[in-house]
Amino acid sequence: NLVFGIGLPRTGTNSLAEALQTLGYRGRHKSIFKTHPIQLAPKSHTGVSGYFDVDTSHFQRYQELFKAYPNARFLITTRADDDWQQSISKWAKGAKGKGAELIEDMPTPNQYLSEVLRFFVNHSAAHRLMVCNFFTEDDDELLWSKFMGFLNVQRGFHAKAHPFPRVAIQEDGQLAKAADVKKGPAAPLVDDSFSAADGETAPVKAKPSNGTRTPSETDSEVSQAERVLSRFLDYNKNTLKQMSYKYVVRPDNKEANKLEVLNNVRLTPEKYDRNIFHLELKVDGTQLAEYESGDSVAIYPMNPKEQVQEFMSSMGFDPTELLELDTFFIGEEEGTYVISLEQICTEYLDLFGPPTKEFYLALSKYAKDIVEKQTLAELSLPRKADDFEARIKEAVTFAETLLEFASCDVSGQQLLELVPLIKPRLYSIASSRHKHPGEVHLLAVTHTWDTARGVEKTGLATGYLEKLLPEAGTKFNAVGALVRSPVLKLPQDPSKPIIMAGMGTGMAPFRGFLEDRAVLRARGKKIGKARLYFGARHQKGEFLYKKELEQYSADGWLALRCAWSRDQKQKVYVQMLIAEDGEDIWNALKPEAGGHFYICGPVAPLNDIKKALTDIFNANGKGPEYLDELEATGRFATEVY
């Protein structure tokens, strides 16, 4: 039950936050003019009704919140334009110039309300929005009734006993100072992230307690957490005794774990033009230890540290500046997530990804130079589509754009509003947990390409993974989470035949399948025949897992069929070999055999493989509908990209 308050400054957001608190909601309130949010616990003692995040900077990102939280409700505060203009101008004068900059591009309350209403109506979501004007609605009981109806508050609440809050509340609960913690020792304190000794990072949860810590935490972790917290708080010896710490690997994904890199081996020759590598991760004690063959790992890559440091230095940022990020993780747990600007730029923000049109438009509002402001804004327009595409082809990044337009005055906190988060990358698991307990193996190829001017670029995720090379005395961790596959599943009956078509690193899940079958065979279980169609460019450079595949073949239970597309004058592809093997494939896939067919790899050959299979079915009295039948019953599954 999540609620966002999205009103402009000086439209009654203080009253909104206190009203939600009175109704039993827990959350935070932050003004665009303030550095730190106020953390508010529910005033009711009958349980938490839900969570709220009232932040006047939300008016800039309500569409993003709408899409990210499809079940959330939104409360917009508003006010008469003339009254608002008078109030906001008075504040700006007292802010010594800074306020004028903040409100320069703000719409009026009525303009903003019209924009928001149009958006929610166009998305058929008017039921998720409630409009509040606390300056004209004077019936307290009616206001409470509206709130309770909109929020579906079920528990008893006596409106007559609670005057509706109509004035700004005091900022009790401000967590930027340790002294404020002492004011309310039952209030949540802080979630923090700190740099570990091996160069990796791990957040820590801190809240008032008797000074104990969780058993899993080491003295090293606690001492580092205390060092970071001492920068965030008005530190004294007794402050940290009031807290306990909980370390969080990814505040945005509680299932993520730090995974030690056990091995990283290049599978292609050193001078080969493609780096395909095999990565082994330790997963003992995590959810990943219970994966099934066919599942994937979501890997959270990091930006190259040297590029991050260069960017921050050029922007004039202080890498040790601490930011509060609980806006991103509202509703998970009480407390505030605190993280250094350097870590945010290294692990979270997609600084070296391609800017969107929305980014150019948003950045234009920060430009002081009128020419730069116009140039940025126009890059979001259809008439400048060629210029936008040219920047895409040159692989211009968010970071480069921020540095290119030097008049843009952007703070570290504002980066969070401008630059999207790095998305995790999915990698099919290339191992069986029954053969490699406590480990996950991945198969990846370093993605490189040339820009329009011939400059070579490397993909963020594979460029990051290929450098995780454990050496004597050096330990590296990757951050990952388990992602279950809904389609790539071995038959429950291991005696059923399986056919696999893997192209390039699409071999990954099928190595796991074959290892599962090999373990069962070694235990004396009956296993069905297996056929693997593997496609790559050259046998000499890209015969992945050659020895183990040839051993399975020699043992007589795997038919290994390889298509080396560039080893001869006439190119050979997987679909061609499938077409040649019609009788064997039909014997495995006919109704009484109950076999399964799997495809993994690039999407390009998918239609040709389907055509080859359809031709086989036609030749055996079944039409194309038989392929649909196999897919509907889970006997034909694809994972293509």
N, C-alpha and C positions, 0 to 999 in steps of 0.2 A: 504494500500500500504506500506508494511513493508519490509525493506531491512536490511540484516545482512552483515557486513564486517568480514571476517574470516581469514585474512592473519596473517602470523607470524610477530613477532616484527621486525622492521627495514626493512619492505618490502613496505613501502609507505602508511601505513594506515592513517597517517596524511593527505596526499594528497587526499585519498579517502573520508575521512570525510568532508574535505572542499569542494570537488567537489559536494557531495550530498547536502551540505548546500547551495552552489551556485545555484543548480537546484531547490531550494525551499523546501528541506526536513528539517524536525526538528528532532533532536535526540541527541545522545551522543557519545563521543569518549573516550575510555579508553585504556591505555597501560597496559600490564601485569606488567610493572615495577612501575606503579603508584598506589597509594591508592585510589584516587578519580577520577571520570570521569570528562570530560569537557562537559558541556551542551551547545549545539549549536542551536540557533534559525535560521530559514531560512533567507537568505540574500534578497530574493525576497519579495516584498510587495503585490504580487498578489494572496496570499493564500498559504496554505501548500500543497505541492505535495504528501507528505507521511512522513514516520517516519523511522529513521535508528538507528542502534546500531552497531557501529564499535568498536570492542574490541579484542585486540590481544590474550586474554585468550580464545576466542571463538574457536581457533584452536583445543582445547581439547574437545569441546562439540558441534561441528557442527552437529553431527548425532542427538543429543538430540533436538537441535533447529529445525532441519529439520522435525522431527516427531511432535514436539509441535506446529509448525507454518506451516501447509501444504500449505498455499498460499504465504508464504514469498519468496523473491528472495535473492540470495547469491552472493556477490562479493568477489572473492579471489584475494588478492594481492600477487605478487611473484617477484623474483629477481634472478639473476645468483648466484649460490651457492658460488663461490669464493668471489664475492663482499659482499654477505651477511655475510659470515663467518668472513671476515675482519672487517666489521662494528659491528657485534654483539660481537666479541672478544674485540674490543676497548671499547665498552660500559661496558662489564663485568669487565675489569680491573679497570675502574673508579668507580665501584660499591662496591669496598672493599670486594670482596668475595661473596656477596649476589647474584650478577648477574650470577656467575658461577653455583650456585645451580639452578637458574631458567632455564638456557639454557642447563643444563646437558643432559636432556632427549628429547630435541627438535629435530625433524627431520630437514633436510635441506629444503629449499623452494621447490626444485624439488621433493624430496621424499614426502613432504606433498601434493604438487599439484597432484602427481600421485595417492596418497591415496584418495584424495577428488574426483578427476575425476572418479576413479573406483566406488566410492560409488554412485555418482549421476547417472552414466551410468547404474549401476546395478539396480537402483530404477527408471529407465526410466524418469529421471528428469533433464537431461542435459540442458533443456530449462530454468531451474531455476538458472543456474550458469553462471557467466561471469568471465573470467580470465583477470586480469589487471597487466601489467608490465610497470609501469610508468618510468622505467629506460631505456627502449629501444624504447618505442613508443613516437615519437617526434612530431607528427602532432596533434596539439591541436584541430583543427576543427574535425578531424577524431575521436579523443577520445570522444569529446562531442557528436558526432553523435552516437557512439556506446552506450554511456551511455543512451542517450535519447531513442534510439531504444529498448534497453534491459529493461529499466524502464517504457517504454510507457508514457513518459512525453508528455502531450497533449498541454500544454500552450506554447505560443511563447517564444523562447529563442534564442538570437543572439550569436552564438558561437564566432564569430569574435570579439565581444566586451568583451570577458572574456578569458584571458589567463588561460590555465589549471594549477591548483595549483600543483607545483612539489617540493615544499620545505616544511619542517615541519612548521606548524603554531604555533604561540604563544598560550600558554594555558590560554587565556582570557576566563572568564566564570567559572574558577575553584571555586567550591562552598563550599569547606571545610573551607574557611575563610570568615568572615563577610566583611573584607576589599574588597574582590573580588566582593561581592554583590554590593558595592558602585560603583565599576567600571562600572557596567552595570545594573542600577536599573530596567530595563525592563526585565531582565533575570529571568527565574523561579528560585525559591530558593530550598525548601526542603519539602518533605513529611516525617512526623515523626511519630513514634509509641511510646506510653508512658504507664506506668503502672498506672491503675486507682485504686481508693481507695479500691474497693472490690476485688482486686486481679486480675481482668480481665484487658485486654489491648485494646487500641483503637488507630489506627494511626491518625495523624493530617496532613492536607495539609497546607503548608505554601508557600506563594509567595508574591512578593512585592506588596504593596497596600498603601492605605491611613491610614492604621492602624485599619480599621474596622474589625469586625468579623461577622460570620453568626449568625442569630437569634437563631438557635437551640443549640448553644454552651453555656455551663454553665461557670460561673466564675471559678469553680473548674477545668474544663477541660482545659480552657485557661491557667490558672496558671501552671498546670502540664506540658502542652505543652511548655510553655516558659522555664520551668526549664530544660527540656530535650534539647530544642534548644540551650540553653545557654552552654551546654556541647559540642554541635556540632560546634558552631560558636565562633569566637573571640567576645565575647559578650560585648555590652555596652548598655546603657539605650535607645539609639535611634534606635538600630538595629531592635528590634522586632516591632517598630512602623511602619516599612516599610512593614510588612507582614500581611496577613490575613490567617486564619486557616480553613482548611476543614478536618474534621475527617473521616477516612476511616476504616471500620471494617476489611475488607479483601481486600488489594490492588489487589489480584489475582481474586477477584469475587465481582464486584460492586453491585451484588444483595444480598450479604450476610448481615445479620443484627444480632445485639446483642439482644438476646431474654431472658427476665427475667424468671427464673424458679419459677413458682407459687406453684408447688406441686410435690412431688416425693414419691410415695407410693409403698411399697413392696406388691405384690399380693399373693405370696406364703408364707406358714408358716415360721416363723423365723428360725426354725431348719431344714427346708426342704433343700434338697441337690441342689436345683436350685433356683436362685434369679431371678424371673420375676417381673418387676416393671413397674409402670405407671407414666409417666412424663407429666406434664402440663407446657406449655410455653406461655408467653404473646406475642402476635403478632400484637397488635394494631398499626396502622400506617405503617405497612410493607406490602410488596407484599403477604406475607403469609396469611394475613387476608382475602384474596380473593381466597383461595384454594378451590378445589372441592374434595369431597370424592373420594378416590382412589389415590390422589396425594401423594407425598413423601416430606420429608425434608432432605436436605443434611446437615449433622451435621459435623462440623470441630472439632474433638477431640483435646485435649491437652495432652502432655506428663506429667507424674506425676512430680510435681515440685521438690520433694525431690530427685528423681532420676536424674533430670536435674542438680540440684545443686551439687550433688555428682560427676556426670560426669564432669562438668565444673571445679570443684575444682581439680579433679584428672588430668585433662588435663592442668591445669595451666592457664585457660582462665579467663579473666576479664569480669564478667557478664555485666558490664556497658559499655563495648566497643560498639560503634555505627557503624553499617554497612550500606552501601548504596545498595538498592535492586532494582533500577529502571531497571536493566537488565531483571528481571522477568516480568515487567509490561510495557515494552516499548510500546508507542503508545496510552496508556490510557489517560494521561493528562500530561501537562508540569510539570516539577518538579522532584525532587529526593525523593525516599522513604528512610527514615532513620529509623532504627530499632535497638534495643539493641541486643547484642549477646544472652543474656539470653532469650529474647522473641523469637528470631529465633529458639533457641533450644527447647523452650517449646511449641510453637504453630505451627511451620512450618516444621521442619526437622524430618523425621521418624527415629529418633535415636534408638528407641527400636524395630524396625522392623528387618526382616531377610535380611542379606546382599546378594547381587547378585554376580554372577561371575564377572560381569563388575566392581563391586565395589572393589573386591579383586585385580583385575589387576590394576585399577587406583590407589589404595592405595599403591601398591608395589613400585610405583615411588617415594613415599615420605620416604621409609624406608632407614635408614642409614646403618643398619646392613645387610650384604650380605645374611646371612641365612634367616632373616625375609623377605627380598626382594624376595628371591627365593620361600619361602613358600607361600607367598601371591600370587605371580604370578602363581604358579602351581595350586592353588585352582581354577583358571579359566579354567584349561585344562581338557579335557575328561578323561585322565588317572588318575586324582585325583577326579573323580566323587563321589567315595565312601566317601572320606574325606569331600567333600562339603556337601553331603547328611547327614553325621553324625552331622555336625554343624547345619544343618536345624533341625534335630530331637532334638537337645539339645536346640533349640530356641536361639542360639547365635545371638546377636544383633549387629547393626552397632556400637553402643557405646562400647560394650564389646570388639569388634574387635579392635577399635581404641586404647583402653587401653591395650589390650593384646600385641599388637606389639608396644612396647614402643619406638622403634627407629624411628617411623614415626613422622616426624616433620610437623604437620598440624596446620595451623592458623585457626582462626575463619572464615575468608573470604573463605578459601579453603574448609571448610565444605560444603559450598553451592555448590561446584562443585562435591563433593563426595557423599553426602547423599541426597536421593530423598526427595521430599516434602510429608508430610502426606496427604493421600487421604481422601476426605470427605466420610462419610458413609451414605448410604441412609436408611431412616426409613419410612415405610408407616404410614401415618397419621391415628390415631385411634380415630377420632372424626368427628363430623359434625359442620361446622361453623354456621349452622342455629340453632343448639342447644347450642353451646358454642361460641358465637361471640367474636372475639378478642383473641381466644385461639387456640392452637394446642396441641393435646394430642398424645403421643407416647407410644408404647408398646415394651419393650425390655427385653432380658434375658442376664444376665452376662455370657459372654463366657469364660470358663475356660478349661484348658487341662493340662495333665501331660507330661513332657519331657521324653526322653528315660531313664533318671535316676530318674524319679518319682518326679521331682520338679514341683509344680503347677504353672501355668502361667495364667494370665488374659488378655483378649483382650483389646486393647488400648481404643477403643471407648466406649464399654459398661462399662469397668472399670472406665472410666472418668465420664460417665453419672450417674452411680449409686451413685456417691459421691456428686452429686449436690443436697444437702439436705437443702432447705431453712429453717432457724430457726429464732426465734425472734431476730431482729436486724442484721441479716446476709442476704445479697442478693447475689445470684449467677446468672451468665448469661451464656448461651450457644450461640454459633455462628452457624447460620443456614441459608439456602436459599431454596426457593421453587423449587421443581422439578415436573413438570407436568407429569402425567401418560398418555401414549398414548393408553393404553389398558384397564385399570380398570376404566370403566365409567358406571354409572347407565344408564338404558334405558331412553331416553328422555320422554317416556310415563310412568309415575309412576304406571299405572295400569297393566303393564306387570309383570309377575312373575319373580323372581330371585332365583337362587340356588347358594349357596356358600360353598366351601370346604376349611376350614382353619385349618392348622396344627400348633400347638404351637402358637408362636407369629405371625403366618400367619393370626390369627384372626383380626389383627389390621385394615386393610381397611374395613373389613366387619362390625366392630362396627360402623364405619362411615356411611356405607351404611344403616344399620338398624336405626341409629339415624336420618338420612335424612328421611327415610320412616315414622318413628314415629312422626317427626315434621309435615309432611304433613297430616298424619292421624289426629293429634290433631287439625289441621286447617280445618278439614272437607273434605279433598281431598280423592278421591278414590285411594287406593294403591293395588298393586297386592300381591298375596301370596308370602311368602318368606320361603326358606328352608335353614337352616344352618347345615352343617356337620362339627363338631369340633372334632379334634383328639389331644389327649395328653396322658401322661402316667397314671396319677392317678386322679380320680375325686376329692379326698379329697385335694390334693395339687395344682392342676392346672386347676380347673374350673374357667377360667378367666371371669370376668364380669357376674358372676352367677346370681345375683339378677335381673339385668336389662334384661338379656336374658330370664330368667324364667317369668318375667313380660310380655314381648312381647309374649311369648308362651301362657300365661294365657289369654291375650287379644284376642287370636285367629287368629292372622295373621302371626305368625312365627311357623314353624315346626322345632323344635330343636332336632337334632340327634347327640349324643355324642358317640365317640368311645374311651374308656379308655383301652389302649393296655395292661396294666399290672395289672389291678384290678381283673383278673380271670386267671385261669390256661391256658386257650386257648386265645391267643392274638386276639384282635379285632381292626381292622383298618377302616378308613373312607371308603375306596373302597369297603369293605364288606357291609357296610350299604347302600351305593349307589346301589350295586347289588341287595339288598333286596327290594329297593323302586322303582323298574323299572316302575311300572304303574304311580306313582305320578310324577316321573321325566319326563316320556314321555309326560304326560299331560301338563307339563310346557314348554317343549322344542319342541313339534311338531310344524310344520310350522304355523298353524293358531293361536297358542297360543302366539308365539313371545317372549318366555322367554329367559333369559340369564343364562349362567353357568360360574362361576368364581372359580379359584383355586389360593391359596396363601400359601406359606410355603416351606419346603424343597422339593427338586426336586425328592427325592427317590420314593414317591408313584405316581408320575405323570403318568407313563405308565400304572400302574395298574388302576388308575382312568379312563384313556382314554379307557382301555379295557372294564371296567365295563359299560361305556357309549356306546361303540360300540356294546356290547352285547344287550343292551336295544334297540338300533336303529335297529339291525338285527331282533330282535323279533317283531318289529313293521313295518317291510317291508322296512326299510331304511338300507343301507349298511354303511361301514366305511366312505364313501365319505360324508355322512351327517355331520359328525364331522368336516370335512374340510370346508364344506359349512358354518357351524356355525362360525368357526374361521375366515373365510374370510369376513363374514358380521358383525364381532364384537360381536357375541352372545356367543362365547366361548373365554374366556381370561384367561391367566395365568401369574402369577408373582412368579417365583420360584427361589430358590437360593441354 
